[in-house]
Each structure stands twice: as C-alpha cells, then as structure tokens.
Amino acid sequence: MQKILTRSLFLFVLVAYIIVAQFSPAFAKPFAVNYTLKGIVQITEGIPCLYTADGRVFQLLMDKDKARKFNGKAVGVEGKVAQADEVENVKVKKIDIIEEEDVQIPEVEHEAYQRPAKMLFEAAGTMTVGNLRWDITPDPNSEKKKALHSWKTATINPDKVVKAYFLVKPFAPKFLAAHTLLGFSFEQGGVVGKDGRESDNIFLTIEAYKKLGQTYGLVKTMKKNFDIVWILTTLHNYADLNVNYNNDTDKEIIIYPINLTREQTRSLLVETIRQSCVNRQGEYYHTIRNNCTNNLVILLNRVLPAEKKIKLWKIPSMIYNLKATMPVAVVKLLKKKGLIGEAALTITKENFVTDFNRIK
C-alpha cells in the first residue's frame, strides 16, 4: 500500500510539474547552479535586469510587480542559473535592498595556484587568453617541497588542434571520487605564449576556488562554501603539481582520448576557451550540480549530436543524473556511448610522461 501511495504521489508531482511548465518557462527550466550577486536593478521594456559593478548584466526571473519595487535600487540577489554555460538568466530566490557602496565587489585573496582564465581578444580565427598556468618550479625559499607557478598570456589557434582528451585523477574513496579534466593537443604553433614559447597542449581544470585558509571537502562543497574557478593550464604543470608536489596518496592521472571528428574537436576547444573565460564571480561550486565533471559533460553536449548527448537531469529541477556528474559513472557512460575507449596513458611518479608525442 505504501509503495502505491508513493508511486501515486510521484506521478501527481510529475503531472503537476508538466502542467505548470506549460505556463511558466522559468519553472520548466531546470536550475542547477547557485549564484549570489550585487548590483543595480533596471527595468527595460518590462524586463528586470541586474547590472553589476564589473559590467555584467543578468535578467532577473521574478514577479514583475515585485521587481518594480526595486527599480533603480542597489540590491543583493540570491538565486540560481540553469547551468554553467547559461548564466545570463537568474531565477531569484531572495532579493534585498543594500547600500549603494556595497555593490562594489571586494578583492579576495585566493590560493596562488588558482586564477580564472581571461579572454583578452579574438581576432583572425585565434583566441588570446590571459592567466594560463604554464611553468612549475620548486620554491627555493620553502623548506618543504612547494610549487611556484608562472602565468602566461598565450594565443590559441583552434585550426591547429589535433585531439581532445578526458583525464581522470582518482582520489579516496576511489569507487566514488575523482577529479576530471578536459584537454587538447596541438600541432606546432597551436598554443604560443607572448614570449614566443609554445605548448603542444592546453587543459581545463574546474575547481572549488579556495580563499586563503579554506580547506576542501566533499561535504563542504554541498553547501555554498566555495566559489568556482575554471583554470587553463598545461599538462606538465598539472601533472607535476599533482604527482610530484602534492601530498595526496593517490598520484595517478589517467588519460582517455575522446572520439570526436576534427571539426567537433575544434568546436569543443572554442567552447571550452570561451566558457573558461566567463566571469563567474558569485557562482558556487557544488559537489553534484556544478563540479569538475558535470561541466565537462555540458561542454561535450554542446558539440555532440542529439543521440550522443548526455542527460543532466533524471527529473528536471528535482533529481540530477548521477551518471552525468559522478566521475567514475561518467567514464563508464562515455565508454558506453563510444566517446572514449581504453586509456592511452596513465601518468604516475614512475611513469611521468607529459609529452604528447608519447600519447596515442
């Protein structure tokens, strides 16, 4: 009897959702990512928008009569956006008037190895990006082994991309947890630093953006404790940091080539660079709905044909698809869909290879 009642309640909620969704596009859209913003509300042609101090504009999805009360005022907003590649529309959960001087975004110091990528300009088919983490060297002033990083401005030529890769760095508990990355290899001239030095690869790592003193934890990232940061780096930098410098007990990085056409690979690279350079001030990292893995799936979905796309929700706005967000499950799903095969290489302390001439 209890099972029948549970099933009936589930069907009722689902039917109610479908009916309401017909009349409310905002309700119909799943909203996964938490945002906290400050800015000035301006209503233009009946549409309430939030203008932030750093030049961003967000459309506020809220009752229009209520929005009129905030027109022209400084406000703090708590809300949600659909996903990391659709951040322009914020479904408002809470909005309050604040002092105008509080609209300014304060400077916050984060860990030295984390900086968000910045798009400087796109021209002649190339993309010039700042804050690309490049070299890694030991800190001569530290008694313990500590990494120092160099950050470069580099020009990326999408026409010279060769292959895309899905990387997995397991950590305990290995049956559940891992960090994942998305990367690309290039022909000569594909990634050229401002100083003329080249890299034959570039990688995206999406992480909880740690303020100085913060410590990471899977449970902590279930709540609004960490901002999010999309970092562009070289394979050598990332691998050296995580295999030879960090104190983690798990020190392997598994590399899977992604089975895409050359054009799909190029499109994926362009999407990856553009999304990496989005200003994500006020966006929160979340273990399930806004993490290192599901955002890579979102990027892949932008270039995959319909039959290959991965569903992000089991039930929109209610149950997230764990197969689209848990690293171990995603690897199995990508293999099932034929998007990856067996690993091409596993980087370890004993087998420290970051040269793409060795990766097939």
C-alpha positions, 0 to 999 in steps of 0.5 A: 500500500505504501509503495502505491501511495508513493508511486501515486504521489510521484506521478501527481508531482510529475503531472503537476510539474508538466502542467505548470511548465506549460505556463511558466518557462522559468519553472520548466527550466531546470536550475542547477547552479547557485549564484549570489550577486550585487548590483543595480536593478533596471527595468527595460521594456518590462524586463528586470535586469541586474547590472553589476559593478564589473559590467555584467548584466543578468535578467532577473526571473521574478514577479514583475510587480515585485521587481518594480519595487526595486527599480533603480535600487542597489540590491543583493540577489540570491538565486540560481542559473540553469547551468554553467554555460547559461548564466545570463538568466537568474531565477531569484530566490531572495532579493534585498535592498543594500547600500549603494557602496556595497555593490562594489565587489571586494578583492579576495585573496585566493590560493596562488595556484588558482586564477580564472582564465581571461579572454583578452581578444579574438581576432583572425580565427585565434583566441588570446587568453590571459592567466594560463598556468604554464611553468612549475618550479620548486620554491627555493625559499620553502623548506618543504617541497612547494610549487611556484607557478608562472602565468602566461598570456598565450594565443590559441589557434583552434585550426591547429588542434589535433585531439581532445582528451578526458583525464581522470585523477582518482582520489579516496574513496576511489569507487566514488571520487575523482577529479576530471579534466578536459584537454587538447593537443596541438600541432606546432604553433597551436598554443604560443605564449607572448614570449614566443614559447609554445605548448603542444597542449592546453587543459581545463581544470574546474575547481572549488576556488579556495580563499586563503585558509579554506580547506576542501571537502566533499561535504563542504562543497554541498553547501555554498562554501566555495566559489568556482574557478575554471583554470587553463593550464598545461599538462606538465604543470598539472601533472607535476603539481599533482604527482610530484608536489602534492601530498595526496596518496593517490598520484595517478592521472589517467588519460582517455582520448575522446572520439570526436571528428576534427571539426567537433574537436575544434568546436569543443576547444572554442567552447571550452576557451570561451566558457573558461573565460566567463566571469563567474564571480558569485557562482558556487561550486557544488559537489553534484550540480556544478563540479569538475565533471558535470561541466565537462559533460555540458561542454561535450553536449554542446558539440555532440549530436542529439543521440550522443548527448548526455542527460543532466537531469533524471527529473528536471529541477528535482533529481540530477543524473548521477551518471552525468556528474559522478566521475567514475559513472561518467567514464563508464557512460562515455565508454558506453556511448563510444566517446572514449575507449581504453586509456592511452596513458596513465601518468604516475611518479614512475611513469611521468610522461607529459609529452604528447608525442608519447600519447596515442 
